[in-house]
Amino acid sequence: MRLHRSLYVFFSIAHVNNAELGRTLANSDQEPKRFIITYKEGHAPLLPLSDTLGGSSENHFVIGEILPETAARMNETDELYVEEDVQYRLIQPINLDGDPEEKLSIFSNSSSEQNSRLNLRSTEGNPYGIAMVRAPQVSRAWMYGPRTKKICIIDTGYNYDHGDLPAAGVSGYTGYLNNHIDWKQDGHGHGTHVAGIIGALNNDRGVVGVAPHVNLPLHIVRLFGGGASYVWASDVISAVQECVNAGSNVVNMSLGRNGEPMQSEINAYRKFLYDDNVLVVSASGNSGASSNAKFYPAAYENVISVASVAENSLRDSFSTHNAQVNLAAPGSHILSTFKNGGYTRLSGTSMSAPHVSGVAALVWSHFRSKPAIVIKRALFDSATDLGPPGRDNYYGHGLLNAKGAYTLLRNNYKNAHRFKFKTFGGIKDCRWLQIKAIGLQRKFDIYEAMNRLDRICKLARGFRKQIIYTKCKKTCFIL
């Protein structure tokens, strides 16, 4: 929900009063900057800040233009987080065949040139990535009923009239976040390419996506493409909130920034996962050849960071690699739908992320009662290990494996109904332990939560007095 400029937002600021703010404004040579102002939990807002630019009531922040020195003083209080609102940019595709200028010429091709060049008018292509992540081995029968999980794509728009993309179940956002531009258009092509990887139709023409069906529910938030080269961090949070409000279960993003983590973003992405039960998937970045610094929002713990691999399962040199990478998925020369009804091949982690988003929705739709955190862990634990044994910075937990995740959840689901154990408080089942584990991760960081779960499982004993520490965790909660 947006807070309008005329709205008064109240905060309790112990050491900064209106008179002091006025004197600071009068005596400062600094220019006001845009800041995100978040009140800390348990502190009621009291002092008025009348010059607000917007905000999010669901995520408890407002945007204000204030002097940096004033922001610093406000940040010294116990009531507020005051952070400069930073800029995010779309992750542009990588040109693997020539210099960057050649890639721009592909964006300007007409649909007839693209179709002719790729020879896709009458025969359906099978992009290698779909088979590589084993998506066809998971039944798509769920797409004919009400079980389908909705995917939200935050990008450059959607070529709504493209004959190889779903339309019936597609909705979108037009409003202040994108200067009221039409989400059904995509002059750039990036968003349409991402959408095709997720859901291009199985219709004997063009290409096919991870989860192809005419009624695939998608929600489109066109955040780029209205003339601006960047968006604000606060707008990205609000865009994800728009996805949540539209009933989305999975959110796909291909944008990012370097710099430092922000408390307002940490709070928001934790809320999206645990309170809203939504998986947020983001490209890890395309700076692998130069810098592998943390790239946000992919670097946040509660966002799934996706790196890129080529058709031979080797990492792509452009793919950002760091300790925050969670999964790897195909990202080189990916064939998909494009603007003006056309098709093209693009490369980048922007192409890898939608493989994960599509598989997450595909698998989750078979286990609708499972919380998002369980689906997330299933994707990690079922990934095909690549590179050094175990998790590494290049591939994360490994190559995305739709069939593996489905099988892991199916077996876990069956065993969970039969498995009971004794612990403090009497006889418990897997449902109790799963709820306990989710509660722990809401309250503590991932490491402390797992330590506490370990202690619970070490106390649990089966009916035949066997120690079931390992079985307890592997059966009831995927680790």
Disulfide bonds with the S-S distance in Angstrom:
Cys152-Cys243 2.06
Cys430-Cys476 2.09
